[in-house]
Each structure stands twice: as structure tokens, then as C-alpha cells.
Amino acid sequence: MKRRDFLKATLAASAAAVGTSASAGITTQPIDNRKVSNIAFPEKRPLITYSDRPPLLETPRASFTKAITPNDEFFVRWHMPEIPTYIDPETYMIKINGLVEHELNISLNELKTDFEQVEVTAVLQCGGNSRSAFKPVAGGIQWGSGAMGCAKWKGVRLRDILNRAGLKRDAKWIGFNGLDNAAYYETPIFVREMQIEELDDHVIVAYEMNGEDLPYLNGYPLRLVIPGHYSDSWVKMLSNITVTSDYQKLFFMDVAYRVPDNACECETPENRFKPTKPITTMNVKSVIGYPQNGTLVYHNSHVVVRGVAFDDGHGIKDVLVSTDDGKSWKAAILDKDTAGRYAFRAFRFSFKPQQYGKVRIMAKAINRLGREQPFAEDIKWNHGGYKYNGIDVVTIEVV
Amino acid sequence: MKKYIIAALFAMTSLNAQVEGEIQVPYIPFEIKMGKGFETVQANCLTCHSFGYMINQGPQSKKFWHEKVVKMIVHFKAPITKEDEAIVTDYFFEHYGNGRLE
């Protein structure tokens, strides 16, 4: 045994002896007791507030009884500190350049009148949503379960815009840039890239969210919508689309938002796994909106559990609910899936609490591929705390 | 006739934003721990992000905090001196650390 290994073993042994290592490395439920701020951000009601510059706002759990997240409750996540605080819709232009036959500058009005208008209802979720579940604490904002939401987006197909511009033969990559800026000129611009092969008809450039203009903090006046994918690529205040033949090396593509490229997408703090891969598509997940941790209900009363479930677009087949610590599971009633396969599927489950005291309610979603949410404790660690999708648990009090 | 002009004006202003004028993102006074190196943190870190962004990373190791500072220098090109790099790391490890070096 090398000296360092010996020391580690000794440390582990002594930790075990005093009983401190028991919970080390075991994923738990995300933090759930954060209060909304008493200060509201523009076009938002007061939300859980992690940062004002750049703005980082989380939607409270109670919102997730609804299949559509209202605009004023929708979470907010920016990377750069300088965000335009005024945009003139009359003069706003989106530029399409690079390896195209015709460079385009499209106004909002042209976008709304010269192209086919399409709508898609899709979940927007931060790759680090629920990060606070990981132990040891993974790097990044310690989100609870509310760095997500579902909206009906209206706009124009990205493909239609690119067809109008005409792709040149060696066009392979599309780069997206928004109007947010770093504090230093030297900071590389926040560009996201997508391979043209990945592009399908559901990818749109959206100007409307739930029938209204996008709120500024959600990317007014235009943002990219990539249904099924985590939000790191849904560029806000989209101002430029550049087509290239080669992949550009970019921090937010190459370093951030990546998970270990192995079957479990996992690693340990001591043995970080290389290589890594981008987080891309979302795994199956559900969140209970009601009741909440600490909700008091009467014995034998009718409690209707409500929540939302989603995946990357394969669609939700079932949501199962347990009120006996996972010993038995019953199917919840799913809303009709009229909003399409990328949307939140709302569920409800009625039960009569038969015992007094604390009762744990668990929800587990299963998608059409048969993939289901694991228990939190079965989710293995990754350094960025990405892609948590543990079975959601709320503990109520029956009185 | 007047009525029609008003109607036409409304039609023309359909592109107007639902928000009038400029938005203002509020300043949030996050509680942050005072201590050695605090002024250096103020001077180096606040240019780009709020205290909230820093203190909501959870308790972390000294290595984590050092890597965060290095990330700001290497990837975000923050002009932080070698000396301040150490002071900022120590401040965060002292006040927002988990007691572990790595």
C-alpha cells in the first residue's frame, strides 16, 4: 500500500469509527425548504433567488401541479452579467451568416409574417436542476427541483430559416449567440453549437411563450427552443446564427455541462472519469407539486397528490405513486397528452391517509421506452451534479 | 373617422413589447460573511457576478474553490493576480468550505 492510500484508508476507518461516513456519497432528495424572496424580478412574481447578477431564479414546488408553468413563475438562469435591459422590437434583427448562400437579417415582424408559424409545448430544464441532491456537494448552484418549467412556445422552425439562407455544401455546425455579455471583453462569447445532423423540425426560434412575449429574463425577444434537450443550449436573446464547417472550441461546450462518458455517467470525487460527454437529452423525471413537505392533512381525508412528469420526448407511459415507502405502487391518473410528447404530463392520485403521523409520498415516472426513475440513493455521483432524476418524495403529516 | 385612426394605430403597434421601457433587475443584498480577504473578493469577483452566485455553490473543498478561481482566470479571462488568487481561495475555503483540502 502506498503511503497516500494508507492515509486514505486510515482516514476512512476513523471516519467510520465516529460514524461520519455513513451518508457520504449517497444521493438524497434535493433541498426543498427554500423560501421565495420578498423581492420580485421584472415580469416575475417573487421566486427562490440565488443571484441577481446574473439573475438565477427557481420556481417553487407548488407550481408543479400545473402542466404549463406560468411565465411569471418560470425559472431563470443566465451565465453572463451584462443583459440588455431594453430591446426595441421594431429594430431587433437576427443575423444568419457563415456558410450560407444569402446572409440574412430578419426582423421580428418578418419572422412573424414571412415564415410558417409553429408551436411546440416543451419542457425547459437546467442540466443542474436538483443538484443539491448530490453528496458530496457537487459544484454549481445548489438548485432544488424548480430549475424547470413547461411552456407553449411559438415561433419559426430553425430549418425554415436556414433553408431561406441556403446552406453551403460544407456546412456542418450551427453556432448560436445571444445578446448577453461578459464584464470583460476578453471573455469568450457564450456561443452554443449544434450539428446540422441533429436538427429536426421541432427546433424553433421562439418569440412567444404561453401566448405572450417572452419575458426579458427568459430571453425576450427570441430564444432557441430545443425540445427534449436540457436548457444549456436554448440560447436566449438570440441575435446571431452562424453556420460553419468546423466545430469551434468553446468553454460552455467543452468544459461545462458535461457528464462522464460511461454507462452510469458516474464517477467519484477521488477518481474523476475522463472522457466526458455533453448532457444533451433529458432523462425521465417527475416532481410532486402538492402536497409538499410538511403539509398537514386530516386522517381519512381525501388527499389528491398532483405533479408533473416528462422525459426527452419519448413520452410518459405511467406515473406510479407509493404511500408506503415504496412497498407498493399504484398508477396515477395522467392528463390527456394533448400538449405533445415534449410537454409536462400532469398526474393526479387520490388517497385517504389511514395512519397518523408522517407519511412519505413517492412518485415515479416511466416513459414509453420503459425507462423509469431510480430511487435517489441509487443515483451515482457526477462532479457537475447533472441529470438528477430520483423518485420524488414529500413527507406529509397526517393529523 | 377618428375611431378608425385609433384602430389603425393599435394595429401598427402590435410589435410593441408588453413591457414599457427598460427593465431593471433588482439588487439583492445577500448576506455574506466578513473576514480576512473580503475586500479582495469584493474587488475581484463582483465585477462579473453577485455574492449570491458565489455563496450558493454549497460548502466546498479548498481544491474546489481554487479551481473556481482558476476557471475565472483561464476561461473567463478575469484579471486576478496570483496573490489575489490565493487570498480569494482562502477566504472562500475559510467561510464557505467543507473542511477538506480536496
Interface residues (C-beta under 8 A of the other chain):
Chain A: S37 I39 A40 F41 P42 E43 T49 Y50 S51 D52 R53 P54 P55 L56 P81 I83 T85 Y86 I87 P89 E90 L108 N109 S132 P136 V137 A138 G139 G140 I141 Q142 A182 A183 Y184 E186 T187 P188 E212 D213 Y216 L217 Y220 P221 F251 V255 P269
Chain B: L15 N16 A17 Q18 V19 G21 E22 I23 Q24 V25 P26 Y27 I28 T47 C48 H49 S50 G52 Y53 N56 Q57 G58 P59 Q60 F64 K68 H75 F76 K77 A78 P79 N98 E102
